């Protein structure tokens, strides 16, 4: 992976975390963390890995984020 792509991934990770913090309507007892971002080399798309705690809120949290 190129250094440029690593920097883009880190930047996207920070932006995704900021959006979750400021714009997502999550339950107060749920902690969502952006674990990793992997953008394609052409920067057309990216995979974002999230961690949701407690685990029992995971499916409902991910469903609300997909809206």
C-alpha positions as CSV (number, residue, x, y, z in Angstrom):
1,X,0.0,0.0,0.0
2,X,1.4,3.4,-0.9
3,X,2.1,6.1,1.7
4,X,-0.5,8.3,0.0
5,X,-3.3,5.7,0.3
6,X,-2.3,5.1,4.0
7,X,-2.8,8.9,4.6
8,X,-6.1,8.9,2.8
9,X,-7.3,5.9,4.9
10,X,-6.4,7.6,8.1
11,X,-8.1,10.9,7.0
12,X,-11.2,9.0,6.1
13,X,-11.2,7.2,9.4
14,X,-11.1,10.6,11.3
15,X,-13.9,12.0,9.1
16,X,-16.1,9.0,9.6
17,X,-15.6,9.1,13.4
18,X,-16.4,12.8,13.4
19,X,-19.6,12.2,11.4
20,X,-20.6,9.5,13.8
21,X,-20.0,11.8,16.7
22,X,-21.8,14.8,15.4
23,X,-24.5,13.6,13.0
24,X,-25.5,10.0,13.8
25,X,-28.4,9.5,16.2
26,X,-27.1,6.7,18.4
27,X,-28.3,5.5,21.7
28,X,-26.4,7.0,24.6
29,X,-25.4,3.5,26.0
30,X,-23.8,2.5,22.7
31,X,-20.1,3.0,21.8
32,X,-19.3,3.0,18.1
33,X,-15.6,3.1,17.0
34,X,-14.2,3.4,13.5
35,X,-11.6,0.6,13.6
36,X,-10.2,0.8,10.1
37,X,-10.8,2.2,6.7
38,X,-9.6,0.7,3.4
39,X,-10.0,2.8,0.3
40,X,-9.5,1.4,-3.2
41,X,-6.4,2.6,-5.0
42,X,-8.6,4.7,-7.4
43,X,-10.3,6.2,-4.4
44,X,-13.8,5.5,-5.7
45,X,-14.9,3.5,-2.7
46,X,-13.8,2.5,0.8
47,X,-14.6,-0.2,3.3
48,X,-15.2,1.1,6.8
49,X,-14.9,-1.3,9.8
50,X,-16.9,-0.4,12.9
51,X,-16.9,-1.8,16.4
52,X,-20.1,-1.6,18.4
53,X,-20.3,-2.1,22.1
54,X,-22.3,-3.6,23.8
55,X,-22.6,-6.4,21.2
56,X,-26.3,-6.9,21.6
57,X,-26.9,-3.4,20.2
58,X,-24.7,-4.1,17.1
59,X,-27.4,-5.2,14.5
60,X,-29.8,-2.4,15.5
61,X,-27.0,0.2,15.4
62,X,-25.7,-0.8,12.0
63,X,-29.2,-0.8,10.7
64,X,-29.8,2.8,11.9
65,X,-26.5,3.9,10.4
66,X,-27.4,2.5,7.0
67,X,-30.4,4.8,6.7
